[in-house]
Amino acid sequence: MALESASHVISIEHSLVLVYGGAAILGTIALIARQVLPVVYIFLGALIGPGGFKLIPDLAIVDELANIGIIFLLFLLGMDLYPQKLLKIFQSVTVVTAATSVIFFGLGFAVAFLFGFTIVEAVVTGVATGLSSTIIGIKLLPTTVLHHRHIGELMIGVLLLQDLLAIMALIAIEELGQHAEFGLTVLRPLVTLPFYIWLAFLLERFVIRILLQKFDQIHEYLFLMTIAWCLGMGYLATLFGLSHEIGAFVAGVALAASPIARFIAERLHAIRDFFLVLFFVAVGAHFDSGAFADVVIPSLVLALLVLTVKPVAYRYFFGFIGERSKTGWECGFRLGQLSEFSILIVFIASASGVISAMVADFLLVATVLTFVGSSYLIVFRYPSPVAVSDRLRRD
């Protein structure tokens, strides 16, 4: 037993050294090449995973740690959903988000269907195609633009509405995977979710908020209480038939109205990023390099269509609601890719048996291609922290 425990510890240490050491080396190269880091993490996972050099002895350990990153990601996303603050933004971009989501869903569905995928797999492809990347959209946007200019508000509104659609899609996919057929059982979360939301807001208002305000000067306590709230509510959600991720999202929304929500969010960003590196590496590690030849053509087709259609569609619909042509084009190019939520949907759909491994590889490759293509389009055309020219580089 002692030997098994020691082996397990060595396996974790070995995996973390490979992941973060490799990420640091490849990340340096990526930044020199003006590329976004999630692409590097996925590529690293493919290199050291079972489909590459088989350097990770236990992929299950990385998967477990990666899932924690998703929990923190959705928790912090929920904390950005302060209703009063976002209501005006949502009103201005709802038409754009709804119209473009339908168009992009149809685009992804058509590509998947034409390449012979099943109806369910085509639906998952359509949902994944309808989303844009928060990481690329926000990370490549200068901080001054993000917080002080209208274009930052528009992009945040679209991305948050898309994230809400992704949350609903995740609920449906998880239920579909558990019950094999889309029937009344898939609607179960719609019954239990309102009760869970009510309980989360009740606990936040009469327990968590009081404790946080009473000891708000003790930062260590705030940090520990927030992590306990996030992970604890994630576990409680499983008792309601929901997932850890959905539970954490609701916990974040409940905490969004707290006076110290912004302080808490800033403190948790580093933890989220630590685990998200593992998530992207885990995604890459599950990629089957032997299947690349089978998926490269449909992946290229979908990626090229996304990179060309999304900017045009966003330009048109932002113009439809009265935005300037220049604003529409910039938003379109900055939102003109697939999303890390696309990867998450693929990850969960594949684990649940909703889509085949080949379809998961197809969507993963397409997502990475749009990450790369969109990043270069942005850094060569618009201000960003990693722009190619000094004229466009903005922090």
Secondary structure, 3 states (H helix, E strand, C coil): CHHHHHHHHHHHHHHHHHHHHHHHHHHHHHHHCCCCHHHHHHHHHHHHCCCCCCCCCCHHHHHHHHHHHHHHHHHHHHHCCCHHHHHHHHHHHHHHHHHHHHHHHHHHHHHHHHCCCCHHHHHHHHHHHCCCCHHHHHHCCCHHHHHHCHHHHHHHHHHHHHHHHHHHHHHHHHHHHHHCCCCHHHHHHHHHHHHHHHHHHHHHHHHHHHHHHHCCCCHHHHHHHHHHHHHHHHHHHHHCCCCHHHHHHHHHHHHCCCCCHHHHHHHHHHHHHHHHHHHHHHHHHCCCHHHHHHHHHHHHHHHHHHHHHHHHHHHHHHHHCCCCHHHHHHHHHHCCCCCHHHHHHHHHHHHCCCCCHHHHHHHHHHHHHHHHHHHHHHHHHCCECCCCCCCCECC
